[in-house]
Amino acid sequence: MKIPMRVLVADDHPLVRDALARTLAGALPLSEVLQAQDWAGVQARLRDGGVDLALVDLHMPGMNGLDGVRALRQAHPALPIVIASGDGDPATIRNVLALGVRGYLPKSENPDVLVQALTLVGAGGTYVPARAMDDLAAAATPARSDVHGLTPRQLDVLRCLVRGLPNKLIARELALTEGTVKIHIAAILRVLGARNRTEAVVRAREAGLAP
């Protein structure tokens, strides 16, 4: 996040919300940090417009958990959303990511990880904690993963996905066009039987293609 951005921090606990806002304001001096304490506050802030990224508590008043996430995604499909929660249950994480959010951040993470995660999402990537990814792999329903159906170039793209790189950075690193990257990703999802990038990374870990 080297350009000015408006980041919305939404949490019903004043101390947590203020700590998150202070951390981001200190680490991202070019960015403006907005705050909301409940679902109604989030809606009001987003109606005002100009929010570039939202860090939202999964269980704040009025949010209704996954229903709130789904409503946010439907109302603001282009807005990068990162969910913050103390819930580390793999099923919860899987369900949240399946709704298309760009990250899941446990509240137990340290401030440096918070900044790194939001920086990655701001650059177009997706953030999932490494230990949560391990839990997802362990809890995932076994599925056919015919890794032999991937070409060497698709394997290169898959390894970039594992690192959380957005399409633009994958294209730059592998000297491809973004359109070609999208074609490779579509093929990877089809071969691995994955519905999205996050599931593809889980399948890659299951198949031993990523540490």
ABEGO torsion letter per residue (X at the ends): XABBBBBBBBBABAAAAAAAAAAAAAABAABBBBBBABAAAAAAAAAAEGBABBBBBAABBGAGEAAAAAAAAAABAABBBBBBBABABAAAAAAAAAAGBABBBBAABBAAAAAAAAAAAAAGBBBBBAAAAAAAAAABBBBBBBAAABBAAAAAAAAAAAAGBBAAAAAAAAGBBAAAAAAAAAAAAAAAGBABAAAAAAAAAAAGABX
